[in-house]
Amino acid sequence: MDSKQHRHLKQAIAIRFFDGQTSRERQGRMYPSDDSGMVWVDLEGDSDALSFRLKDGLIRAAIGQTPPMIEFAHDVCIELLQMDLPDWLTPTDWTESRLAWLKRMWLGRIWRWESSPRWILVSVVVTIIFAVLVLQYGIPLIAKQTAYALPEHTLDDLGVSTLATLDHDTLKHSELPIARRIEIREEYKHWISANPEREIIFRQGGELGPNAFALPDGRIVVTDELVNLVANDYELLAVLAHETGHIERRHALRQSITNDSLKALIIAVTGNTTSLLNETPAQLVGLTYSREFEREADDYAYELMVQKELPLHYFSDILLRLETVGGGENDGNDSLKNGLKNYISTHPPTSERIARFEGHS
């Protein structure tokens, strides 16, 4: 080692050295030579120092608790035992690529930002704002555009499998007279939709009770209990208009896309792929989209009933009757419990739906 090299010993920093041949680490010190493009490595137990050209290596700034390092060919690695890059590692020889210099400069800045409580707080706030904007506007817009771009039969298989599962677990064959089923189907075609894909399927609801719901493939399941509950067929047509709104607005497909997007966003933000952490938040946030879909379906029913000159009060009448059968909103629980119940429910509160429906008038 000559006298010029000794002049830089005071700038030496402690390192760990990996030769790329074994996993064993060696302690030592690294310092610059008189040439800014070179570094010298003095390892414990070796009398001769090693030299490396910086431009032959890749400098990686500290990330989190991982210290900075310089990687060379053949897996040779020099790990610095300090969290910041020394000034002499910033090149002053402009024959070196300016892009490489800028890259190392920004890597150093990124590490300093990661170590700063102020910048950590700023990044958390920015992340939260970004997530809120994506949840509020980005995901619904993407889901809507994608759903309308896909062919209508996209969810045919899902509709078949959904009905098969319900038939196996909950629903039973309808006991309505065949003449009554035909009558309802004909009224639906006349008043609501003549689209042959909009088939009405009848089942006993069992635990579902009086209910109607749209399948992903465009069919509508109506329970015997609902048919027996309505005071007249206009009330039933109001319900069917609402369910047709779900189909025409492609809510099943949009909900599916929304749920998958929410899961991906949660994984991207938290980095956690545990099913409990991913599924539950996605489902809870997804319920807000479900309630918005219910409002869209109500709007569709309103527009259709106005177009067909069906009296609008039948929509409110059937909602109130369904609420009475279901125990109502005010079933003895306190206001906090009712608030939680309304939040978890995929449907908006009945009073809100009726007020909104009548507010169109």
Secondary structure by P-SEA (a helix, b strand, c coil): ccccccccccccccbbbbcccccbbbbbbbbbcccccbbbbbcccccbbbbbbcccbbbbcccccccccccccccbbbbbcccccccccccccccccaaaaaaaaaaaaaaaaaacaaaaaaaaaaaaaaaaaaaacaaaaaaaaaaaacccccaaaaaaaaaaaaaacccccccccaaaaaaaaaaaaacccccccbbbbbbcccccccccccccccbbbbbaaaaaacccaaaaaaaaaaaaaaaaaaaaaaaaaaaaaaaaaaaaaccccccccccaaaaaaaaaaaaaaaaaaaaaaaaaaaaaccccaaaaaaaaaaaaaaccccccccaaaaaaaaaacccccaaaaaaaaaaac
